[in-house]
Amino acid sequence: MKTMTYISASPKEVHVLDYGLFKVHANKRVIGICGFLIRSSAGENILIDTGFPRKYAYDIAASSAEDRLGDFGEVLELTERNLPEAQLALAGITATDVDLLIMTHTHIDHVGGIADFPGCPILMSGAERALDRPLYWGSVQPLTWPDREYLLIDADTEIGPGIRIFHVPGHAPGQLAIEVDLPETGTVLITSDAISRPAEIEEKFAGSWNVAQARENGARLMSRATERNAFVIYGHSPEQWPTLRKAPYAYT
């Protein structure tokens, strides 16, 4: 594992951020759209993912039509309270307090607010940053890369004491997962969409951008979780989402 120090102190808490609810047409499952805030013992703030674009908070129907999202599913719940700044406020900080933005990948429900944190460096996979535009949704790619400092990784990387980023392509070319060591909870493994839900393992990651890589890296993450006795937070698990401790509460 590579070591690149972007965060100076060990993590003290993880907040789960509620970016709204989405219904997948194919199997009718209702999934939470999540982000995360990691706070270090030195007061550093790491935001993971940014949810849907801001426009959805003001007009879901028009935004979905513009993005042709109805081909895949339906945004059920997304208001101003589900935007990153409102979720960060629940955790006691503002958008300007974010020291590092981690993009696990650039699909529409993760990348929407990528440009909303001026001056904040963005850590992501070099494979995804090399694309002409963020992935967004299907052939719809309206976003451009914001002018930021990009911290690009292409392998598993420890970015500070107790914070490890796993480079796990499969769901997307630059998919990342994050492992955090907390004082009380112990190790937390945030799989993001590398494993959207436990059933995806049984389904052998059908429909992934690269099925073989998704299966290989999904197995690697679950092996890691077993090895570290980690609490796993999946990317979009309908069963797990209601049980998660969400901001203003935190895992410590």
N, C-alpha and C positions, 0 to 999 in steps of 0.2 A: 504494500500500500504506500502510495506517495504521501509526503507531508508538505503542506503549503499553509503557512500560518496566516489566516485571515481574521481569526478571532483569538483574542489573547487569553481569555479565561474560560473556565469550565461552565457548562450550562447549569442553570438553577431551576428553570421551569419551561414547560411547553404548553402553550395555549392552542387549542383547536379552534379555528375560525370558521364560522358558518356563512358560506357564500351562497346559500340557497338550496332549492330542491329541483330535481329534474326527473322526468319520467321517460324511460327508454321504450320506444314503441314495440320493438321486436319481442320482448319478453315481459313487458308491463312492469318491470321493477322500478321502484322509486328510489333514487339515490341522492345522498347528500353531496354537495359540492364543497370541498374543504380546502382550507389553507392552514398554515401553522405559523406561530410566532415562537421562536426560541429566544429566551432571555438569558444572558450569561451573568455570572456572579460579579462581573465588572460593569454591568449595566449595558452591555452591547445587545442590540436587537436584530435578529435575523428573521426576515419574512420569507416564507416558502409559499410561492404561487399567489395569484391575484384574482382568480375567479373569472366570471364572464365579463365582457366589456360593460362599461358603465351604462351604456344606452339601455340595457335590459332592465335596469332599475326604474326606468321611466316609461318604457313602452315595450312590454314583452312581445306582443303580437307583431308590431311593426319591425322590431329588431330581428325576430325569428324569420319573418318573411324575407327581409333583406339578406339574411345569411343562409336562407334555404335550410334552416335547421329542422323544419318540420319533417324532412325526409328521414330523420333519425329519431327525434323525440320532442319533448315539450318541456319548457321551463315552467314549473308549477309555482314556484315561490322565489321571488328575487326583488327586494325593495332596497331603498337607501340603507337600511340597517344591515344589509348583506354585503355592502361594498367594503373594501379593505379598511378605509379610514374609520368607518363606524365600528368595525370589528376590533381594530387596533385600540380605539378609544375604550372599549370594554376592558381591555387589558391594561389600560392606564397610560397609553402612549399615543403620539400623533404620527402621521406619515413621515414627518421630517426627522423623527427619532430613529427611523429604520437605517441601520448601518450597512446591511447587506441584503440583497434580494436574490433568492435562489429560485430558478425556474426548473422544475422537475422535467418539464417538456412544454411544448408550445401549442397544444390543442386549445380550442376556444374557451373551455371551462377552467383553464389554468392561466392563460396568457393575457386575458382581457385588460388588465391594468398594468402591463409591463412598462408603459410610458409614464405612469403616474407618480414616479418617485425620482424627480430630477436630482442629479448629483449622487445618486446611490449606485454603487457598482452592482453588476448583475453576474452571478455565478451560474454557469450552465455548461452543457456539453458542447465541445467544439464541433461535433458532428451536426448538431442542430443549428448552431449559429452560422455554420457554413452554408445553410440553405438561403435562397434568395430572400425569402420572407418566412415569418413564423407559420407553422403548419395550419393553425386555425381550424377550419372544418372543410373536409373534402376538397373540392376545387376552389372554394371561396377562401381567398387569402388577402384580406384588405389591409392588414397591418404591415408596417415597415419596422425595421429594427431601430429603436430609439438611439440617439447619440449618447452613449454611456461608456464607462469603463467596463469591459467584459473580462471576467475571470473564467477562462475556459479550461475544462478538464477532459481528459480522454481515458482516465483510469480511476480506480478506487483511490480516494484522496482524503486524508485527515486534514481538516481545515482549522483545527484548534483542539485543545484538550477536551476529549470526550465528544467530539462531533466528527462523524465520518460520512463521506458522500460515496455512494456506490454507483458506478457507471454500469447501467443494466439495460442496454438497448433491447428492443423487442416490440413492446407496445408502440414505441416511437423510436426514431433513430438516435435520439439523444436522451433517452429516459434516465432519470436519476432516482435513487432512493436515499434516505437519510437515516443514520443511526445516531442516537443521542443518549449519553449516560447521565441519568439524573440521580440526585442524592437519595431520594426516598423510593421512587418508582423503580429505579434500576434502569436497564437498557430499554429504550423505546425504538422500535424500527418502523419508520414511516415508509411504506412501500410505494406510495403514490400509485400510478397506474401500471407499474411493473407487475403488481398483483392487485387487481381492482377489488376482488372479493375471493374468499376461499374457494368457491365453486369454479372459479376460472382455472384453477389447477386441475380439477377433474375434467373440465372441458378442454384441457390441453391448449389453452390460450388461442382457441380458434378466432380468426378475424384480426389477429394482431398484424402490425406492419411487417414483422418478421417472426413467424411462428416458432421456428427453431431457436432463435435467440431468446424469445420470450419464455419458452419452456426451460431453456438452460439457466437463464438468470432468475426465473421464478424459483427453480429448485435451489439455486445458490442462496437466494435470500432466505428461504425457509430453513435451509441447513444452518445458516448463520443465526437465525432466530432461535433455533433449538440449542445451538452451541452456547449462545449468550443468555438463554432463558429470557428472551426479550418479550416485551409487550408489543404486539404487532398492531399497527393501525393501517388498515387497508385503504386503497384509494377511493373506492365507492361501494362499500358493503352495506346493502339495505338493512341487514340484521344488526350490524355493529353501530351504524350511524346514530340511532337514538340513544345508545348507551354511553356514548363518548362524553367526557367532561369538557364542555365548551366554554369559551370566554364568556364571562370574566373569570371563570374557574380555570384551574391549571393542573397539570401533572407536575409534581415537584420531586 
